Amino acid sequence: MLPTLTFDIETVPDIAGIRRLRNYDDGLSDGEIANLAFKERMEKTGSEFLPLHLHQVVAISCVLRATDEIRVWSLGDVDDPESQLIRRFFDGIEKFTPQIISWNGSGFDLPVLHYRGLLHGISATRYWDMGEDDRDFKWNNYISRYHTRHLDLMDLLARFQPRANAPLDEIAQLLGFPGKVGMSGGRVWEKYQEGKLVEIRDYCETDVVNTYLVYTRFHLMRGLISPAAYEEEIDLVKTHIKTLSGEHWSQFLESWS
């Protein structure tokens, strides 16, 4: 069985990048710089959401499914720099060539990882292969929107129509899964300023498990697994989560209908 790597990232404003690009007062704090950037963006677009090249990655969480095993974790340690997290992500693709699964990975996670990998000078030869080194990658690579080596569930389920996109939290809950637990993406910057990186990583981990659960249901819909195999997979995820430590997993299981 081809290993699958479901992933999710959490980001905060790239304060250093904003300082470099914007002519803001050098004496301003990080919070003040971010607020000015949010205000400027709101005036331009009607939303505070910053352009993707001004996001800094603070967490990458994964579900690895290979053979008869499943693993859920966040890359690196809490204190690791952004470059190390991104390097670990692309090194994993280099080593295992998994199918990667995301929710809005094409529209957010991967472009952010592209820009940040570029910034940090990170090599990702296997990921960027579009058939130059491996002929099979000409017809199924990580970059093409319509190939499945990277499967963006949100994009595919919406039939590549942005107006049909749906939030992961609501889809997960509609399917009987927990959805978001403890916090939301809108609070990541607040938690980061408070130094609560562990909480951010915990949140990212529950989000990536929701993505994997929806992916499993999608496999059932495609007829790639039987109803019995689907139930076995769901039980496998539950069993694994019960072995994990952390209040976020207790809350996740309590929320699971």
C-alpha positions in Angstrom: 0.0 0.0 0.0 1.3 3.4 -1.0 1.9 5.4 2.3 -0.3 8.4 2.8 0.8 11.5 4.6 -2.1 13.8 5.6 -0.8 17.2 6.7 -1.9 20.5 8.0 0.0 23.7 8.9 -0.6 26.7 11.2 0.9 30.1 10.5 1.3 33.5 12.0 2.3 36.9 10.4 5.9 37.0 9.2 6.9 40.0 11.2 10.4 40.1 9.9 9.2 40.0 6.4 6.6 42.7 7.0 9.3 44.9 8.6 11.5 44.4 5.5 8.7 45.2 3.0 6.8 47.9 4.8 8.1 51.3 5.9 6.9 51.0 9.5 8.5 52.6 12.5 11.4 50.4 13.7 10.3 51.0 17.3 7.0 49.3 16.9 6.4 45.9 18.7 5.6 42.7 16.8 2.0 43.0 17.8 1.8 46.6 16.5 3.4 45.7 13.2 0.9 42.8 12.8 -2.0 45.1 13.5 -0.8 47.7 11.0 -0.5 44.9 8.4 -4.0 43.6 9.2 -5.4 47.1 8.9 -3.7 47.7 5.6 -5.0 44.4 4.3 -8.5 45.1 5.4 -8.5 48.4 3.6 -7.3 46.8 0.4 -9.4 43.6 0.4 -12.0 43.7 3.1 -10.3 41.0 5.0 -7.4 40.9 7.5 -6.1 37.7 6.0 -2.5 38.4 4.9 -1.1 37.4 1.5 0.4 33.9 1.6 4.1 35.0 1.2 3.7 36.9 4.5 2.8 33.8 6.6 5.3 32.2 8.9 4.9 28.4 9.6 4.8 27.6 13.3 3.4 24.0 13.2 3.1 21.2 10.8 1.1 18.2 11.9 0.8 14.8 10.1 -1.1 11.5 10.0 1.1 8.9 8.4 -0.7 5.7 7.3 1.5 2.9 6.0 1.0 -0.9 6.0 -0.9 -1.7 9.2 0.3 1.3 11.2 -0.9 4.8 11.8 0.9 7.6 13.4 -0.2 11.2 14.4 2.4 13.8 15.4 3.8 17.3 14.9 7.1 17.7 13.1 10.1 18.8 15.1 10.1 20.2 18.6 8.3 23.3 20.0 11.4 25.4 19.9 12.6 24.3 16.4 12.9 27.2 13.9 10.6 27.4 10.9 13.3 26.2 8.5 13.7 23.0 10.4 9.9 22.2 10.3 9.8 22.8 6.6 12.9 20.8 5.9 11.5 17.8 7.8 8.3 18.0 5.8 10.1 17.9 2.4 12.7 15.4 3.6 9.8 13.0 4.5 8.5 13.3 0.9 12.1 12.8 -0.4 12.5 9.6 1.6 9.1 7.9 1.3 7.3 9.5 -1.7 3.9 9.2 -0.1 0.6 10.4 -1.4 -0.1 13.6 0.5 -3.6 14.5 1.6 -4.8 18.0 2.6 -7.8 20.2 3.1 -7.2 23.4 1.1 -3.5 22.4 0.7 -3.5 23.7 -2.9 -4.9 27.0 -1.9 -3.0 27.6 1.3 -0.7 25.1 2.9 1.5 24.2 -0.1 1.9 27.7 -1.5 2.9 28.9 2.0 5.4 26.0 2.2 6.7 26.9 -1.3 7.4 30.5 -0.4 8.9 29.6 3.0 11.0 26.8 1.5 12.3 29.3 -1.1 13.1 31.8 1.7 15.1 29.2 3.7 16.9 27.7 0.7 15.4 24.2 1.3 15.9 21.5 -1.3 12.8 19.4 -2.3 13.9 17.5 -5.4 11.3 14.7 -5.2 8.4 17.1 -4.4 9.2 19.3 -7.4 9.8 16.4 -9.9 7.3 16.8 -12.8 8.8 14.0 -14.9 12.4 15.2 -15.4 13.9 12.6 -13.1 11.1 10.0 -12.8 9.0 9.4 -15.9 6.0 8.3 -13.8 5.9 11.8 -12.3 5.0 13.3 -15.6 1.6 11.8 -15.3 1.1 11.9 -11.5 3.1 14.5 -9.5 2.7 16.7 -6.5 2.3 19.9 -8.4 -0.5 19.3 -10.9 -4.0 20.2 -9.6 -5.5 17.2 -11.3 -3.1 14.5 -10.2 -3.6 12.5 -7.0 -0.1 12.3 -5.6 -1.3 15.4 -3.8 -5.0 15.1 -3.1 -6.6 18.3 -1.9 -9.9 17.0 -0.5 -11.6 20.4 -0.3 -10.6 21.3 -3.9 -11.7 18.0 -5.3 -15.0 17.7 -3.5 -15.9 21.2 -4.6 -15.1 20.1 -8.2 -12.4 22.8 -8.3 -15.0 25.6 -7.9 -14.1 28.0 -5.1 -17.7 29.0 -4.5 -18.4 25.3 -3.7 -15.7 25.1 -1.0 -16.7 24.0 2.5 -15.0 24.4 5.8 -13.3 21.3 7.3 -14.8 21.8 10.7 -18.4 21.7 9.4 -17.9 18.7 7.0 -16.2 16.8 9.8 -19.1 17.4 12.2 -21.7 16.6 9.6 -19.9 13.2 9.1 -20.0 12.5 12.9 -16.4 13.4 13.6 -15.3 15.9 16.3 -14.4 18.9 14.2 -12.4 21.7 15.8 -11.5 21.2 19.4 -10.3 23.8 21.9 -9.6 26.7 19.6 -9.8 27.9 16.0 -7.4 29.1 13.3 -8.4 32.7 14.0 -6.8 32.4 17.5 -3.4 31.1 16.4 -1.7 34.5 16.3 -3.1 35.4 19.8 -1.8 32.1 21.2 1.5 32.6 19.5 2.0 36.0 21.1 1.2 34.4 24.5 3.9 31.8 23.9 1.5 28.9 23.7 3.0 27.0 20.9 2.1 23.6 22.5 -1.6 24.6 22.2 -1.1 25.6 18.6 0.5 22.2 17.8 -2.3 20.4 19.7 -4.9 22.2 17.6 -3.1 21.4 14.4 -2.9 17.8 15.3 -6.7 17.5 15.9 -7.3 19.3 12.6 -5.1 16.9 10.6 -6.9 13.9 12.2 -10.2 15.4 11.1 -8.8 15.6 7.6 -7.7 12.0 7.6 -11.1 10.9 8.8 -12.9 12.8 6.0 -10.4 11.3 3.6 -11.3 7.8 4.8 -15.0 8.5 4.2 -14.1 9.8 0.7 -12.4 6.4 0.1 -15.6 4.7 1.1 -17.6 7.0 -1.3 -15.2 6.1 -4.2 -15.7 2.4 -3.5 -12.0 1.9 -2.7 -12.8 0.3 0.6 -15.8 -1.7 1.8 -18.1 -0.5 4.6 -16.5 -3.1 6.9 -13.0 -1.8 6.0 -14.1 1.7 6.6 -15.4 0.9 10.1 -12.1 -0.9 10.8 -10.1 2.2 9.7 -12.2 4.4 12.0 -11.7 2.1 14.9 -7.9 2.0 14.2 -7.8 5.8 14.4 -9.8 5.8 17.7 -7.6 3.1 19.1 -4.4 5.0 18.2 -5.7 8.3 19.6 -6.4 6.6 23.0 -2.7 5.8 23.2 -1.7 9.5 22.8 -1.2 11.8 25.7 -2.6 15.3 25.9 -5.8 17.0 27.0 -6.6 17.8 23.3 -7.0 14.1 22.6 -9.3 13.6 25.6 -11.5 16.4 24.3 -11.3 15.0 20.8 -12.6 11.6 21.9 -15.3 13.2 24.1 -16.6 15.2 21.1 -16.7 12.1 18.9 -20.3 11.0 18.4 
